[in-house]
Amino acid sequence: MEQITNRRVLGIALPILVSNATIPLLGLVDTAVIGQLGQAAPIGAVGVGGVILASVYMLFTFLRMATSGLTAQAHGRRDPKEVALVLHRALLLAAACGAGFILCHVPLVSGAFWFSPASDEVEELARSYVTIRVWGAPATIALYAMTGWLIALERARAVLLLQLFINIVNIALDLIFVIGLGFGVAGVATATLIGEWAGFAMALYLCRDAFLPAVRSSWQQLSDRVALRQTMSMNADLVLRSVLLQFSYTSFVFLSAGQGDVGLAANQVLLQFLHLFSYMLDAFAFSAEALVGQAVGARAVAPLRRATRLSGQWALGGSLLLTLVTVLGGPSLIALMTSAPEVQAEAARYLPWLWLLPLASFGSYIFDGVFIGATMARQMRNVMFVSILLYIATLLIALPFLDNHALWLALLVLNIARTLLMARAYPLVEAKAAPLS
C-alpha cells in the first residue's frame, strides 16, 4: 500500500467537509424561495414534505457505507473487476429500493401525517410535493452508492464537484420555476427532482471507469451468490444500526416536546450545532472508511493502524476547535438563530452539554468509519443495540429528576458507550487485516 499520510487523510476529508457544508444550503434556498410567496402554508408544506423524504432516505444510507467498505477492500486487493462489480450490484439494489419506495410512498406519507397531523392546506401541498419528488427516489438512492464508491477510491474532489453541481442546478431551477414562473410548491419539488436526476447523470460520468469492465462482465459474476449474500447481510445490519441511531435522535425531539414550547425550541436550536458537528466528524470518518478498507483488503495491519490514528487525531483536533468556538461564542451563535429572549436564555442553560458532546462523540464517528471500511457491520449493529439500551436506561432513570438535562445526558451516554464498545472490539479489525498464514 501507499504510505498513509496526513495529506491523504485531508485529501479525502477536506473536500467532503466542504461538500457537507453545502447540504443545508438547499433547504435554506428552498425555504427562502417559497417564502417569497408571502404565505405560511407553502413554507410549512415544503418543510414537512422534506422531512418525510429525508427520514425515509436516511434508511438507505446503508448503501453508501456498504459500497464504500466493499470497494475499498477490493481496491486494496488490487482487484479492479471486483471494484466495478461492487458498484454494479449496489446500483441494482438502489434501483429495487427506489422502485419499492415509489410503490409504497402513499401509505408511508399517510402514516407520517397520522403521527404528525398538519392543517388541511399544508397536508395537501405536502402530499403534492412528495408525489413529485418521489420519482427521484431511484436517482437519490443510487447517488448514495456512487458517492460511497468514489470515496473508497479517494476521489473526494469528485464528490464535492457532484454536490456543487446538484446544488447549482437545484437553485437555478428554484428561481426559474418559483420566482419566474410562479409554480409554487410544485416548482420547488420539480426543481429538486430534476436536480436529483441531473446529479445521477453526473455521477454516472464520474464513475465511468466502473462501467468499462461491465462489457466483459457476465451476469453470473454480477449475481455471484457469495458476493450478493455478503452485500445483503452487511446492508441488513447497517439498516438496523441506522434505524436505532435515528430512533435516538427522533425520541430526543419527541421527548423535548414534553419540556414545553420554550424547552423544545431551545433543544431545536442546540441540535443545529450537533448537525454541524456531525458534518465535520463525518468527513474524517470517510477518510477512515477508505484508508482502513484498503488496508484490510491488502491485509496490511500497520497502514490500518496509521489510518485509524491519523483520522482520529484530525477528528480530535476538529472537536477541540468546535468546543472552543462553542465555549467562546455559544451565546452569540444562539442569538443568531433565535431572537426570542426566553429561548435564548433556555438554550444557554443547556449550552455546556455542547462543550462535552464533540469530545465525547468524535471517537464513535471514527470507529464507525473504521468498522465500515472493514465491512464489520454486525459489530456496529451490536454496539448500537447495547448503546441504545443504555440511552433508554439513562432516560428512564434521569428524566424524572433532571428534566431536560436528562435528554442531553442520555445523548452523552449514547456516544460514550458507542466509542468505548467499538474501541473494545477494535482488535477484531486488526485481526481481519492480518496476513494469511
Steps between C-alpha positions, in 0.01 A plus 500: 500500500600862452608671819215632715570870552324805637477623143302192395269529799434867432474435125186302578370691801524862383298465176239296690492768771430771241245274328320437830497872573297560182227249594301736726518762224233326294246500781578864570450599135180295465356671808613847393361463147163360606488766770481765231141392438407673825294208636564271796348177363747452207796548735360243741420258217855508360637454851271209587541331161877537519513346848290201390726429203820561697387258772437226243817566301706483819412131519676447168834651605604143571565472127771766513670337798488147361619608156786701650629214714474230234653721231791610719584138583486394135722796412742400774516147353575654158188340351363757250231266370351455848527876557270546200268214591442639852355814344292304250342293778438812709326674209276199444404510867447878480264457205298241692485719813400806296223311322376361832485846653300632205253215534463541879521876539124565535448300824835626635396863451157432649664340802729799543205738510319272743794531742545872438173654378507831314235737369304387196673754277851407614423128470364538146801703386745266673343196331539675166864575581577139594305359202726693263829443680447127559581437132855598580536217754699265272743780415541616860559150635740419215695815585570352845664200335703705253614741771623209712681355198678828427600551864646147519726583206606829667323708237354744750539797267261328261247472785537874566458578130189282489340670801574847363352403162177375662474815711552734203240320286251492785541865599485625142180305432350617833538859384360426153204284604392687815610861462484514120205275414308501830465122528514512882549176693483293181782716359726433799429125478561489125827692534623249759384205288691624195802574718498142631492346153757749370723399790446134417610562139805691624587219742481242221758705314724531806476123555547416134810288575272245667293447187777422252564158660125438493517411134723208590315402816250220479169500681628203700780712646265787570253275679764294683314346795783531750558867416128575502453322831787700651353824365147428620616385844708813548220721376247339736727562799562860394128565453428383855790706634372809316144448626625477859713813461210689344279383787728672751474840332130466415416407859712794619285739295172337606597506868611862462138587427423398857727780623258767376518724196801693627691184591421342165615811315823517703581136429426551131744792487774302674439196278604712202845525655511120528411468132793727415728293724390183323579642156856572609554167676349310206773639274776334704292184541487477120881519492513209741252302286708525185848455649407227749306312233799505268726381783265213584483401133879506475529318834731766639466566874751785532326727242167417666630621837646814347179580310298457820739711705534787251125520432436496874758771569349735242149429631620574855656827384179598326296412808725712723458790258122462498494484879708817521266679258199386702653609831605842374220580258208278599267777625569712192431207269175426683398864455558466125257207485217642712397848610264374773656597836341210689633245246846658511504475879376139498751391235783663696407281801579185303792639299763324721382166362626615159842557653511130583328331207762559224774353720273212606388432142804521273619151591169341403510667159856386429430147618191495278729580206749234606235229535331597173834478321552157654142401400427400859139615503386230742725639771369851429144373534575327831676807640209721404250262660683505835553878479129560437411289802731716712346813344148382590610400851651846555174663393289278724720566804588867450197656331281519813778683688695702243230594246659638182854439629415129493450510123847647445653262752347206310655621172837529674469147640402368155811640332741404776360147499540472122861616524599267783324194361652542153843563653462170681415325171776675301748208527260301279566753224875449524449124505306527175787694343769257617688315220384148425727240659 
